[in-house]
Amino acid sequence: MTRPQKITFGDMRSIGAHGVLIYCADCGCSHSIAIMADRWSDDQRLSDIEPRLVCSACGKRGADVRPNFNWDIKGPIGGMGYRVV
């Protein structure tokens, strides 16, 4: 199964979203986290990083990445909860 291509991080930033919501691909896990998106370049797509993410709760590879329009700069700390492989 192929995933649809999502917007680029540059497109996302241009509409005011500077963080992402990451949801584990395993529907039984339901782990999620909000992180800053500064580490990814403007030309990279959200869908490009999804297969590289590994859930820290269940260990499953793959995630659903979405822009976080409710980002609070004093909110979540980037990089906690998921690792990129």
N, C-alpha and C positions, 0 to 999 in steps of 0.2 A: 504494500500500500504506500503510495506517495503522498506526502503532505503538500498542501497548497503553499505557494510562496507568499510570505508575509512582507510587510513594508520594511524598509531599511531603517537602521538606527538613526541615520541622518533625517529621514522623513519624520520619524517619531519625535526627534528633538525639535524639529521645525514647527511642530504643532503643540509644543510645550510639555511633552512628557519626557522626564529625565530618569525615570526608573522603570523597572519591569517587574511584573508578577510572574513567578515561575511555579507551575503546577506539575506534580509528579505524573508521569504517563500511566502509572498503575492506578486504576480507579479504586482498588481496594486500599491503597495507601492514603490517598488524599492529602499528602504533605504539600505545603506551599510556602513560599517565601517572597518577600519584596526586597529587591536589591537595586543599587544604583547601576545605570547602564553606561557609565563613563569608560569602562574598560574596552568596549567594542567600538570599532571604527564606523564612521558614517556610512560607508558603502556596504557594510555587512547587513544581511537580512536577519530578522528575528528567527525565521525558520531555519537559517543556516546553523544556528548554535543548538537548536533543540535536540538533535540526536547525540550531541556531545556531552550533554549534562547528565550527571549521575546523582540520584536522590541520596541524601545522607541518612534518611530514615530507613528506607527499605533496600537500597543498593541498585534499584532498577535504572537502567540507562534510558534516556529519553524524557522529554518534558514538553509542556505547552507553555510558550513564552508570549506574554501579552504586554502592551504598554500600560504603565501605571499612571493614569491621569490624576490620581489623588495623592501624588507624591508629596511627602512632607520632608523637607530637608533635614529636620531633626529626627526623622523616623528611623527606619531600618538601617542596619549597617551592611554595606556591600560585601559580598563574598561569603557570607555565612550560610551554611546549609546545603550548598551544592558545590560540586567540583566539576571542572571542565576537563575532559580527557581528550 
